[in-house]
Amino acid sequence: MQRRSVLAIATACLAAPNLARAQAGTIRLIVPFAPGGASDTTARIIQPGLAAGLGRAIVIENRAGASGAIGTRMLVQAPPDGSVIGISNTSPNGIVPLAMTPKPYDGDADFTHIAMVADTPTVMLLPSNSPFTGFEPLREAARTRPGGVTYGSSGAGGMQHLQGEMLAKLSGGTWVHVPYRGTGPGLQATMAGEVDCFLTPLAGTTGAIEAGQVKPIAVSTAEPFAPLPGVPTYRALGLPALTVSSWTGISGPRGMPPAIVAEMHAAMQQVLADADTERRLIAAGLYPLGRIVSTAEYQQVHVEFARVWGPVVREAQITIN
């Protein structure tokens, strides 16, 4: 046997274990927010089924900060071999690339968007002991009370921050933004009365709502929302521009092999077809779309978001440092 052939075989033998480890080892699932919010809730609901479908252990890593940009940047920098995936959603993948300077990544081109899991409406919550009885008294206080009112969100530059800026523009008055490091910390602060109200995805807040620890006073669905009976929509309050939902899915770094993407997409569809998983998602305020969303369609969600909301971010001059 020629020396070159021997070297080639030896090289292949050395590479094979590395490839096998990449394909069969533990998968890191990065959640770019603190525990307790919509992204974290999504990850913990889908983790068992996705791990079973792929035949691999999945470890969740919470990497919060900068409206999700810190954890999401880690995903961008990960090897594209399927060993690292992450929760992608409206804030870090949609708004951050539009509002952060310098731009940390491209919300479309720097990722392989694998599967869309669910979406969730935004709700406005009051502390349980709030002096305000609903949205209209809060809006009036923003117009008349010295210093206006404060509203919390899960981070500067998130969808709810964008809604707050639009709310201030359309309603008038003074709405002071107070960003938190995720829905969980913001919800705790709201229950403690640190802010007058909290704009947040419904996911991750349903337990507090049911327990009476916070009170929903507005929801961002286009029509009355059955899980929150009696809660008015923003459209009904004269603010149709705030009608929007936050989407959530799983993504990986760009350049993932199509075979791995297809395997993960198929496993994710099995997870979403499971009745118990669907029940848990809905109970948490996450609403599956009721149909299979292809990887190409999920990729297009990010493209379309930038097209629609880019002008709004620029007009509102929302920036993330």
Buried (B, 14 or more C-beta within 10 A) or exposed (E): EEEEEEEEEEEEEEEEEEEEEEBEEEBBBBBBBBBBBBBBBBBBBBBEBBBBBBEBEBEBBBBBBBBBBBBBBBBBEBEBBBBBBBBBBBBBBBBBBBBBEEEBBBBBEBBBBBBBBBBBBBBBBBBBEBEBEBBEBBBBBBEEEEEBBBBBBBBBBBBBBBBBBBBBEEBEBBBBBBBBBBBBBBBBBBBEEBBBBBBBBBBBBBBBBEEEBBBBBBBBBEEBBEBBEEBBBBBBBEBEBBBBBBBBBBBBBBEBEEEBBEBBBBBBBBBBEBEEBBEBBBBBBBBBEEEBBEBEBBBBBBEEBBEEBBEBBEEBEBEBE
